[in-house]
């Protein structure tokens, strides 16, 4: 039998009724593991933390919204565990299985009647004096945003060693195609087909008359530095919404293509564009 891990956003699953439905559909057909972040008790089901669970299972089922998948993406990608998302959120570009299709989706998963998509991820290194302070991986975006109390930041954006643009703004978003429908689109960035491979650089609230998103190739390193022209130029660096650290004008953020990618399980024939028209119209 296959081993299947389950992650559930209990804030979105009131009374864990959808989790119960998933477990019922899997019972006797797979070895089931449940994330220990859920305190629900089911007989015969072992609870593990996410890193342990990802090392043991063949598949991961995620109940929640896209944010729940993003929170598990790095661990699942590192362990090459395919992810099937069940949508308990509002939009659900990655959590494509709707609640009324849970049984059919699990049947398809267990019988191998599905397709997969490989989603590009990014690696970010925060460097000071040419030494890496932090290394992290992101499915959606890396964001450099002004620190509390700072009015604006000056940002220099490079592709390899070539200057792309200088921005005076609240920050800048470097998004993958998957992340183009997240924070980036709210900042005015374009929608990108998630099967493409590129970086999308979108400034946030730029204090400039003419500014556009820049599309950059994945084989070039993206480098972000803060301008020394601003006395109090400090910013926070976030990866998929999680703050990593604060930087100043002596630091740099280097973004490159991650050696990991997230494998998403696709059930049925609904395309990204079908979802786009349905969710964002």
N, C-alpha and C positions, 0 to 999 in steps of 0.2 A: 504494500500500500504506500501511497505517497504521503509525505509529511507536509502539513500545511499550518502556517502560523497565522494568527489573527491579531490585528491591531484595530482598536475601536476608539473613536472619539466619543466618550460617554456623555459629553455635553450635548451632542447631536443625536444620541440614541437614547431618548427618554424611556426609562424602564427596560433598557437593553433588549427591546423586542426584536430588533433586526439582528443583533448579535445572536440571540436565541434561535432565530430562524436559520442563520448560517450554520450554527453548530448542529442543529437538527438535520440539515441537508447533508452535512459531512459525516455525521455519526455512523460508524460501522464501515465507512468507505475510505477513511483516511486517518492517519495519526494527527491529532489536533493539539496545537500549542497556543496558548493565549498570553498576550503581553501582560506583564505584571503591573502595568499602569492601570489596568482595569481590576477593580476589587470584587467583581462578580465571581461567584463560586459555582463551578460546574463539575459534577462527579466525573472522575477519570480523565480530566484535562489538566495537563501540567502547565503551570505559569512560569514564564521566564522573562528576563529583561530582553530588550530588543537585540543587543549584540549577541547574546547567547542563542536567542531564537533564530536569528538569521543564519547562524552556523549550522543549524540542525535541519532546517526545512527545505522543501523543494519549491514551494510557492508561498507568497505572502498575500493574504486578503486584508485589505484596508477598508474599514467602514468609517466614513467621515466626508470631508471635503477635500479639495486639492491640497489645502494646507496640511492635512494629515498625511498625505502621501509625501509631500515635500519634507516633512519632519522625519520621515523614515527613509528618504531616498538615498542618502549617503551610505548608511549602513547596508541597505539592501543591494546597492550597486557594488560596494566593496566585496560582498559575498556572492554576487551574481545570482541573486534571488529574484525571479520575475514577480511582478506585483499586479494584482487585480484590484481595482478600486470600485467600491460600492458607494454611490453618491448619497450622502445624507446632508450635503451642503446646498448652496444656492445655485452655483454655476456648474462646476464639475466638468472641466475640460479633460482631466485625467481620470476622474472617478466616473466612468461612463455607464456603469451598470446601475440602473434605477432599482428602487426598493421592490417594486412589483415583479422584478425579473430575477430575483436572487436564486431561486431554485433552478431555473433554466441555465443561468450563468454558471452555477456550480456543476451542473451536469456537463456543460460544455468543457469546463476546466478539467474535470476528472476523466473525460473521454478524449481529451486532446483536440477538441473541436474549437480551436481558437487560433488567432494570429498574434504576433508580438511586434512591438515597435521599440527600436533602440533610441533613447533620448540622450542627446549630447549633454555632458556636464562640464563645469569649469573648475579649475584649481586656482586658488588665490593665495599668494604669498605676501605677507606684510613684512617689509624689510627696513632695517635701520642699520646704518653703517655697513651695508652689504651683507648683513646677517639676517636670516629669516627668523622673525619673532613668532609668527603664526602661519600655519598652512592649513587651509580648509578647502572643502569641495562644495559646490553648489549646483543644484538642478535648475533653479529659476534665475537668480540674479545675485550679483555683488553690488552693493550700494555704498557709495561714499557720500555722507551727508553732514551738514554743519553741526557742530557740537552745540549744546545748550548755551545760550547767551551770545552766540556768534551770529552776526547779522547776515553775512554772506561769506562764501569761500571762493578763492581763486583756484581753479583746477586746470592743470595741463594734462592733456590726453595724448598719448603716443601709441603708434602701432609699430612694434619693434623700436627703432630709434628715430622714427619720423614723427614730427609733431602733426597731429590731426587737427586739434583746435584748442583754444584757451577759452574757458568759461568763467563767468562771474555768476554764481547761482547758489541755490540752497544745497545742491549736490549733483551727483551723476549716477545713473543706473547703467550697469553693464549686464545685459540680459542675454540668455540663450533664446533660441526660437521657442522653447517651451515657456520661458518666462515672459515672452512678448505679450501674453494676454493677462499678465499680473500687474505689478506696480508700474511697469514700463508703459502700458497702454493708458493708465491713469495720468501719466505725465506727458501724454501726447505722442507716444511712440507708435509705430505701425504694427500691425499684426503680421506675424511671420509663420509660415507653415512649419509645424514642429519637427518635420522630418528633414528640414534643411540644417546645414551646419554653418554657423556664423555667430558673430557677436553683434549685439545691438546696443549702441551707446546713446542714451537719452538723458539730457540735462534736466534737472528739476527746478522749475521756477527761475529760469535764467534771466538775469538782468541785462538783456541784450535785445537789440531791435530785430535781429535776424538770427535765428538759431534753429537747427534741425537735428533730428537723430542721424547718427552715422552708422552705417553698416560696414563691419570690418571682418576680414577673413579669419578663420579659426587657426590657420597655420602661423599667424603672427602673434607675438606676445603683446598684450595690452598693458601699458604702464600708465599709472596715474600718480601725479605728484601735486602737492599744494604749492601755490605761488608764494614766493618769498616777499611779494609786494604788500602783503597784508600782515599787519602787526600781530593780530590774534587769529591766525589762520589755523584752526583746529577742526578736525572732522572725525566722525565715527565710521568705522567700516563694518558692514553687516553682510552676512552670507545667508541667503534664504530667510531673511528676517531676524536672524540671531546676531546680536552685536558681538564682534570679535575683539575690538580694541579701539582706542582713540589714537589718531595720528597727528603729526604736525608737519611743518614744511621740510624737515630733514628726513622724512620717511617716504617710502614709495610702496605702491600696491601693484604687484605684477600678476596679471591674469593670463592663464594659458589653458589650453584644452586639457581636461582631466583624462587620466588613463582609464577612468571608470565611466560607464554609461548605465542609465536605468532602463531595464527591460520592462515595458508595460504590456500587459495582456489585454488584447482586444477581442471582445465578444460581439459577434454580429457584424453588420455592414455599415453602421453609422460612421461617417467620415468626420474629420476635423471641421470641415466646412459646414456640414449639417449641424454640428454642435454650435459652431460660431453663429450661424443664422438663428438657431433656436434660442441660444442663451443671451446674445448681445443685441438682438433686434429691438 
